[in-house]
């Protein structure tokens, strides 16, 4: 059965990866995961033996660390929503307000200082990066989520909390996490081409920021009016092909 929330989580994860808060720091994390300096992975030609392999396996563990936090958030939100079922309306309006404020921030209508922060960490000795270390770094990255992640994540977490079962809610957060981190894993396999793409794409980041703002405001309206399921029903009725998905 077609579920618009799954597609929304998938699209949200991809948008977050290519957002102004995440894409610019991906090269740093690639070098960190690979245990190499930025100059080493930015150089043309062949990289040192093992760099790409280390980056690939470490990026998978880094992604699993991020996904773990998202799934835990989904489980916690679902548990809270079931505990306070009599306050579903208040819970929905609060989530809509948070998403709306972040949307206005990205459009430049409101400028909230703490939302401009970016998750940072000391690189240390990248040569000693381990599989467990990469997982911990991913966990820390998700726990210190940037505003670009936070706005979309709030919407997805709220949607997950309203699913009919805990499993459906967890699947929603899993889809969001995989969509957000899969490009990172792919980038670790094609470091050179990705760095060139990221450099060219940087000029479009302000447009992505504005698009995120518009989408957040629209989703805030859907949350506030409890219309997400109505959108799904409309899409199924308008495009019958979705019934086969």
C-alpha positions as CSV (number, residue, x, y, z in Angstrom):
1,X,0.0,0.0,0.0
2,X,1.3,3.4,-1.0
3,X,2.4,5.5,2.1
4,X,3.1,9.2,1.5
5,X,4.9,9.4,4.8
6,X,7.6,6.9,3.6
7,X,8.2,9.0,0.4
8,X,8.3,12.1,2.6
9,X,10.9,10.6,4.9
10,X,12.9,9.5,1.9
11,X,12.8,12.9,0.3
12,X,13.5,14.6,3.6
13,X,16.6,12.6,4.2
14,X,18.0,13.3,0.8
15,X,17.2,17.0,1.1
16,X,19.0,17.2,4.5
17,X,22.2,15.7,3.0
18,X,22.3,18.3,0.3
19,X,21.5,21.1,2.7
20,X,23.8,24.1,3.6
21,X,24.3,22.6,7.1
22,X,25.5,19.1,6.0
23,X,27.0,19.1,2.5
24,X,29.8,21.6,3.2
25,X,31.1,19.5,6.1
26,X,31.0,16.1,4.2
27,X,34.5,16.5,2.8
28,X,35.9,16.9,6.3
29,X,34.1,13.8,7.5
30,X,35.3,11.9,4.5
31,X,38.9,12.7,5.3
32,X,38.2,11.9,9.0
33,X,36.7,8.5,8.1
34,X,39.5,7.7,5.6
35,X,42.2,8.6,8.1
36,X,43.7,11.0,5.6
37,X,44.2,14.7,5.4
38,X,42.0,16.9,3.2
39,X,45.0,17.5,0.9
40,X,45.3,13.7,0.4
41,X,41.7,13.1,-0.6
42,X,41.5,16.3,-2.6
43,X,44.6,15.6,-4.7
44,X,44.1,14.5,-8.3
45,X,45.0,11.0,-9.3
46,X,45.3,7.9,-7.1
47,X,44.9,8.1,-3.3
48,X,47.1,6.3,-0.9
49,X,46.4,2.5,-0.7
50,X,43.6,1.7,1.7
51,X,42.2,5.2,1.9
52,X,39.0,4.5,-0.1
53,X,38.5,1.2,1.7
54,X,38.8,2.8,5.1
55,X,36.5,5.6,4.1
56,X,33.9,3.2,2.9
57,X,33.7,0.9,5.9
58,X,34.0,3.8,8.3
59,X,31.2,5.7,6.5
60,X,28.9,2.7,7.0
61,X,29.6,2.7,10.7
62,X,29.2,6.4,10.8
63,X,25.9,6.1,9.1
64,X,24.7,3.4,11.5
65,X,25.6,5.7,14.4
66,X,23.4,8.4,13.0
67,X,20.5,6.0,12.2
68,X,20.7,4.6,15.7
69,X,19.9,8.0,17.2
70,X,17.1,8.7,14.8
71,X,15.4,5.3,15.5
72,X,15.8,5.9,19.2
73,X,14.2,9.3,18.9
74,X,11.3,7.7,16.9
75,X,10.8,5.1,19.6
76,X,10.8,7.7,22.3
77,X,8.4,10.0,20.5
78,X,6.0,7.0,19.8
79,X,6.1,6.1,23.5
80,X,5.4,9.6,24.6
81,X,2.5,10.0,22.1
82,X,0.9,6.8,23.4
83,X,1.4,7.8,27.0
84,X,-0.2,11.2,26.4
85,X,-2.8,10.2,23.9
86,X,-5.3,12.7,25.4
87,X,-2.9,15.5,24.4
88,X,-2.5,14.6,20.7
89,X,-3.8,17.9,19.6
90,X,-1.4,19.9,21.7
91,X,1.5,17.6,20.7
92,X,0.6,18.1,17.0
93,X,0.4,21.9,17.3
94,X,3.7,22.1,19.2
95,X,5.5,20.1,16.5
96,X,3.9,22.3,13.8
97,X,5.1,25.4,15.6
98,X,8.7,24.1,15.8
99,X,8.7,23.1,12.1
100,X,7.1,26.5,11.1
101,X,9.7,28.5,13.1
102,X,12.6,26.6,11.4
103,X,11.0,27.1,8.0
104,X,10.8,30.9,8.6
105,X,14.4,30.8,9.7
106,X,15.6,29.2,6.5
107,X,13.5,31.7,4.4
108,X,15.2,34.5,6.3
109,X,11.9,35.8,7.8
110,X,13.2,35.0,11.2
111,X,16.9,34.7,12.2
112,X,17.5,32.7,15.3
113,X,21.1,32.7,16.4
114,X,21.4,29.2,17.8
115,X,20.0,27.7,14.7
116,X,23.1,28.9,12.8
117,X,25.3,26.6,14.7
118,X,27.0,23.7,12.9
119,X,28.2,20.4,14.6
120,X,31.9,20.5,14.9
121,X,34.5,18.3,16.5
122,X,38.3,18.1,16.9
123,X,39.8,15.9,14.2
124,X,42.6,14.6,16.4
125,X,44.7,11.8,14.9
126,X,42.6,10.5,12.0
127,X,45.1,7.7,11.4
128,X,43.7,5.9,14.4
129,X,40.1,6.0,13.3
130,X,38.5,2.6,14.2
131,X,35.2,1.0,13.2
132,X,33.8,1.6,16.7
133,X,35.2,5.2,16.6
134,X,33.3,5.9,13.4
135,X,30.1,4.6,14.9
136,X,30.6,6.9,18.0
137,X,31.3,9.9,15.7
138,X,28.1,9.2,13.8
139,X,26.1,8.9,17.1
140,X,27.6,12.2,18.3
141,X,26.8,13.9,15.0
142,X,23.2,12.9,15.2
143,X,22.9,13.8,18.9
144,X,24.3,17.3,18.0
145,X,22.1,17.6,15.0
146,X,22.3,20.8,13.0
147,X,19.2,23.0,12.3
148,X,18.9,21.6,8.8
149,X,18.5,18.1,10.2
150,X,16.4,19.3,13.1
151,X,13.6,20.9,11.2
152,X,13.0,17.9,8.9
153,X,13.7,15.5,11.7
154,X,11.1,17.1,13.9
155,X,8.5,16.6,11.2
156,X,9.5,13.0,10.6
157,X,9.6,12.2,14.3
158,X,6.2,13.6,14.9
159,X,4.8,11.7,11.9
160,X,6.4,8.5,13.3
161,X,4.8,9.2,16.7
162,X,1.3,9.2,15.1
163,X,1.7,5.9,13.2
164,X,-0.7,3.1,14.2
165,X,2.2,0.8,15.4
166,X,5.6,1.4,16.9
167,X,7.1,-0.7,14.0
168,X,5.7,1.7,11.4
169,X,7.1,4.6,13.2
170,X,10.6,3.0,13.5
171,X,10.5,2.2,9.8
172,X,9.8,5.8,9.0
173,X,12.9,7.0,11.0
174,X,14.9,4.2,9.4
175,X,14.0,5.3,5.9
176,X,14.9,8.9,6.8
177,X,18.2,7.9,8.3
178,X,19.2,5.7,5.4
179,X,18.2,8.4,2.8
180,X,20.3,11.0,4.6
181,X,23.4,8.8,5.0
182,X,23.4,6.7,1.8
183,X,24.9,9.6,-0.2
184,X,27.7,9.8,2.3
185,X,28.5,6.1,1.8
186,X,28.4,6.6,-2.0
187,X,30.6,9.6,-1.7
188,X,33.2,7.5,0.2
189,X,33.5,5.3,-2.9
190,X,33.9,8.2,-5.3
191,X,35.7,10.7,-3.2
192,X,37.3,12.6,-6.1
193,X,34.2,13.1,-8.2
194,X,32.1,13.9,-5.1
195,X,34.5,16.7,-4.0
196,X,34.3,18.2,-7.5
197,X,30.5,17.9,-7.4
198,X,30.3,19.5,-3.9
199,X,32.5,22.4,-5.0
200,X,30.2,23.1,-8.0
201,X,27.0,22.6,-6.1
202,X,28.0,25.0,-3.3
203,X,26.7,27.9,-5.3
204,X,23.2,26.4,-5.2
205,X,23.1,26.0,-1.4
206,X,21.2,29.2,-0.7
207,X,18.5,28.0,-3.1
208,X,18.3,24.7,-1.3
209,X,18.0,26.6,2.0
210,X,15.1,28.6,0.7
211,X,13.4,25.4,-0.7
212,X,13.8,23.7,2.7
213,X,12.1,26.7,4.3
214,X,9.1,26.5,1.9
215,X,8.8,22.7,2.4
216,X,9.0,23.1,6.2
217,X,6.2,25.7,6.2
218,X,4.0,23.5,4.0
219,X,4.6,20.5,6.2
220,X,3.9,22.6,9.3
221,X,0.6,23.4,7.8
222,X,-0.1,19.7,7.1
223,X,0.8,18.8,10.7
224,X,-1.3,21.6,12.2
225,X,-4.3,20.6,10.2
226,X,-3.7,16.9,10.5
227,X,-3.8,16.6,6.8
228,X,-0.9,14.2,6.0
229,X,-3.2,11.2,5.6
230,X,-5.6,13.2,3.5
231,X,-2.7,14.0,1.1
232,X,-2.0,10.3,0.8
233,X,-5.6,9.5,0.1
234,X,-5.8,12.3,-2.5
235,X,-2.6,10.9,-4.3
236,X,-4.0,7.4,-4.4
237,X,-7.3,8.6,-5.8
238,X,-5.7,10.9,-8.3
239,X,-2.9,8.6,-9.3
240,X,-4.2,4.9,-9.1
241,X,-0.7,3.6,-10.0
242,X,0.3,4.3,-6.3
243,X,-2.1,1.5,-5.2
244,X,0.4,-1.0,-6.7
245,X,3.3,0.4,-4.7
